[in-house]
């Protein structure tokens, strides 16, 4: 009984006479003719029916009804609109009022170095720019100057200084203190230990604004 040629026989090196003596492997074509897969360069070439079966399988896989999708391109995740904080909301302190802010007499219980640290930390927050912060500080000026731009020159001069009282006369210091105090109240955060110490030292001053600006 003649043994049929298997795939393993094709893949393994065989004696030429052994291959020739094997009966042809018949396969059906669309026209009903038989073909020898070892002739005419058809070795291991799938038939039309096999190709149709593969196409049908891929089509089914791409059917969303099956819950599976095959794509040549990686899926792109949509950008989450809430992935970044709303900077405008972060800078908005318009709902908070401090006593004396209209006249520029808000008591300042802070040092210049402390305000500078707060500014630098705030600028590290995602999406916050120096220009946006300066606009927010301009809205914390006394009423007669409210909204008047604070120049980048004034800002840089204040930020370059060092020392507890260096820059106490700068509008950046005053507006910066008012801005961060409003943020503290808006976010319902408690006073720091340093803030409480400053209040205990200067709280009884007849003119806390003047006194604290020369700390």
HELIX and SHEET records of a PDB file:
HELIX    1   1 UNK A    7  UNK A   11  1                                   5    
HELIX    2   2 UNK A   16  UNK A   21  1                                   6    
HELIX    3   3 UNK A   48  UNK A   61  1                                  14    
HELIX    4   4 UNK A   64  UNK A   66  5                                   3    
HELIX    5   5 UNK A   87  UNK A   91  1                                   5    
HELIX    6   6 UNK A  101  UNK A  103  5                                   3    
HELIX    7   7 UNK A  112  UNK A  123  1                                  12    
HELIX    8   8 UNK A  130  UNK A  138  1                                   9    
HELIX    9   9 UNK A  143  UNK A  145  5                                   3    
HELIX   10  10 UNK A  152  UNK A  160  1                                   9    
HELIX   11  11 UNK A  171  UNK A  186  1                                  16    
HELIX   12  12 UNK A  193  UNK A  202  1                                  10    
HELIX   13  13 UNK A  208  UNK A  212  1                                   5    
SHEET    1   A 2 UNK A  26  UNK A  28  0                                        
SHEET    2   A 2 UNK A  34  UNK A  36 -1                                        
END                                                                             
